[in-house]
Amino acid sequence: MVKGRMFRVALASIRHPDSIEQGVDKVITYLKRAASRKAEIVCFPEAYLPGLRGLDLELPPPNQQAQESALENIRLAARQYCIAVIIPMEWLERGKLYNRAYVISAAGRILGYQTKNQITPFGEDRYYVPDGTRRVFSVNGVKFGIVLCHEGWRYPETVRWAAVRGARIVFQPQVTGSDKKIFPPPGISLNRWKKCMRNWQWGKSFYEQAMV
């Protein structure tokens, strides 16, 4: 319940796609499904397109043209089904790779993006860079923020930043590994990785989408 009315959120906790093209098809399928259930916004997992680097996923090199095409197709689908969407994806800009979540309105307008600024150590930091900016968005009069995975549960100030600026919801797109056996990232010893796994209780795949 937000501002005296129901604001229905859809959380698409779905598996990593085999390709960007397959991922776009799945996004559109779940957009249609969420819209049919009267959701006003749907959120997808962290770095859903093409997948999160630094884990145990086998991913192709960054392909900015494919990412731009994917974003455009999702934008058109959001307009077609009249539903807003949070679509996390990587973005290559001026030679730097960012882990971002784009926000698209139900009218198909790109409202902006949130970049992951507190980069997860032990793998991701070899690929992504922060941009140092936080943002608040609004859909149908409801303000919300976005924190991406690690920064949301390790750095509570990222959630607080949005809350004190009027956010009623803080989405936390997240993905931790695949369903494969998890091995340490390159450069991390097995003993050190096991200790991290015990401390953080990582080891099974989970897909957390939002904190309300």
Buried (B, 14 or more C-beta within 10 A) or exposed (E): EBEEEEBEBBBBBBEBBEEBBEBBEBBBEBBBBBBEEEBBBBBBBBBBBBBBBBBBBEBEEBBEEBBEBBBEBBBEBBBEBEBBBBBBBBBBEEEEBBBBBBBBBBEBEBBBBBBBBBBBBBBBEEBBBBBEEBBBBBBEEBBBBBBBBBBBBEBEEBBEBBBEEEBBBBBBBBBBBBEEEBEBBEEBEEEEBEEBEEEEEBEEBEBBBBEE
